[in-house]
């Protein structure tokens, strides 16, 4: 006997075929099947504990849900669009398998609190997976930073050569951004990990349910405090997407630098053949597609955030069917962020550095001009005067087509009598980075120590 729509009792006419297709979500929400089965089992166990289900009925439900799980994972489960969503497809199959006991499972529950529970279980799992992947990327960066603590390259502001830094220092700057992303994910997880189950449609249940029991079984840290809010809240999805969007902005910044560094104009690094593709028309091309794609995918996740914000804008309490539209945006952001982090973690250890090119670039562009100004300050010259003096020296160097370290002492002394022969120690890029010897500075020993701290922190991290 075909399974009738559970809400069809008050309807005389069949659902319009176009509406069935228009309103169905099973094509995308079926990925929540594990979480739906888990929530259903916890709910059934609670109903048994309060006497709504008998032990025999619970055993039937438990065995039926397990049968369905195996069917789905074998690919034998028949998903039906006419049954709208993952919940009704599973319930219909359960009733087919075990009869009336299956019909009792939905006692004291609504699809409203059911989907809210499924989404929270799913997102909690995905947050943990993304945290693990972020940790792997952070480890790759810290290990590479440790190995490249003394590798010099130019640091930029306005994409103009500014001061020499070390490659390890640059990688640890990336890590700082990702560490904040990790912290935000953990904070987001705490708000995800609250149970809406038992809120039913919007007002709670007339049965003497035990929400703490189901929350504990499902690993939730607490229950949502208001049934009306619990079924309509999607803040947790928006918050996750906001964190994911910022993470993707960080990855896009990293990706842009990768693209620049791989270009012939920079030639600082090579990503290797495994992470690049060629051109269909230009045989010589080797394109850093992994970085370009990550840079582009940032737009998707940012767009998903806007979609979720607009979805919830002006929605009255409690649940509205609008919220069916939350899943595709959320799923896409999860998948996109996770895949990008995994790809970065894969290619960072494989990057080939052209250290000689980096060093040569760091020696161009008068990157030690600030060091020369600091040198004059050390000779009791006020900083603003020192700044003016060095600006004139740079102008002289430009006219002479020489680097600062190539200017003769006598010429330097024409600009300020305080300059002595020890000035050349600060005009080298090696001396410049070595002088930044403080917490957060680019001095090689500070970079090595910072990388070591990151690795110790990662070793103690539990995800």
C-alpha angles and dihedrals in degrees: 000000000000116000111251122219106270091226095047099097096095095043124091100183128061118252113268109258091231092053092052090057093040095051101038118111100173092103089071108015093059087087086075092065096111092051092045091052092047093049091047092052092050090048091049091050090052092048088053092050091054093045101253091115127037121230089252091053091047091052090051091050093046093050092044093052091049090050089052092049091054091047093052094047092049089051092242098115116111109224111202123202090203088067090060105215148018092271098056094041090056094042092049092052091047091054089049089053103042107013123213095005087066091054090058094059094083093059110128091006138096131195084245095068090031095061092041088054093046092050093050092048090048095046094046089055092047093048088055091049092049090048090053091050092047089052090053091052092047090051091050090051094047094047091049091046090053091052092046099040091124100036108117126214133155119275115217140211118183083005087287122121106269115161134340116261135168125261089233090056090052092051091050089053087059089049092054090058091049092047090059089049090052092050091050091051091053091049090048090050091060090060093043091053098076124108121237092176111124094034087102114187096339111301103055125248135301089219120090092252124175107225093175090059095055092042091054094047091050093048096247116153094216143350125258106262101220124044094207092055095038096064096042101039117111096159089113091058092046092047092051091049090050090053090046091049092053090046089053091049088055092048090048090054090050090046092053091055090048090052091050094045091051093052122102089242091063105018091183097137145011119215094203128241094280093068100039138067135206137234125266090222109021110064095195097058124114108178125196092228096161090062095040092051092049089049090052096044089062086076092058095053093044089050091050090054091054090047092054093046091051091044091061096039111119095353111153120224133298130026118323128185088242086082091071084078093064097078105065092050092046094045092048093051092049093049094044097048093045095049092048094050091048092051093050091050088053099050102037094075090046099053112123111217124213094208095175091055091048092050093048090050091050090056091056127075098040092275092165094059091105089052089054090051090049089049090057091047087055086057089057096261111143110251096240090052090046090050091053092047095050091047088059091047090052090051089051090050091051091053091047092044089229136128118243092253089056096058114105118247092241090056092049091050090056086071098045133002092214091072113103135175092274087072092089091069090067095041094067118090089228090056091046096056092041090056092060089080104151138090108302093012127130097240107131095239091050091049091050091050092047092050089050091052091051091051092049090050091050091049090057095044117113117199 
